Amino acid sequence: MGELPFFRARTALHPDHLWIWEKAMYVDEKQRTWLPITIETESSLQVLMHQEDVPLGEAVCPSVVAPYPLPLMWQLYPGRRYRGSDSSFWRIVYHIQFSGTEDMLLEQLPDSGCE
């Protein structure tokens, strides 16, 4: 019986920042594009960020994409989390790289007052 190829996902380095470029597309500090998929459950809000190379057009003004349910900018914080431009915190559930693309699942943390 033939052997199947062995595929392995690996953890990836988290982007330091993600900025909104246009509605439903973010760009990191290396000019890589990330496409968000929002997942709402009864108990939490999650976002699957899929890194996919998409040609960049003109960046939109943030006021054009408002109102938007996700932060317009994300900044990496200690403790495997991001802080959004709206002061929300998001836990990195996982971040993997496989076959040249990356997926990162973020889960919004409940408001905990001051950080």
C-alpha angles and dihedrals in degrees: 000000000000121000120245117230114260114236121194130192117208134197115260135210112266117241112251092221137010117198126190110250099175134341108303095008132090131186126212129211090273092055092251116147124234125196116206124216112192118217117191120192131172092263106031151012117238132183124202106207110202116194109219128157107247123169110256118235125182115319114246125232109254091237089063093060095044130142091048124157094221129062115271090225134023124200124195113243131187117275099049096289143112129223116217126219086250089061093253120139124224126195118220102234093181140336118195137171120212130167093349098309132093135217123194123184116206125189122199113239120222116260108272101180117244122010 
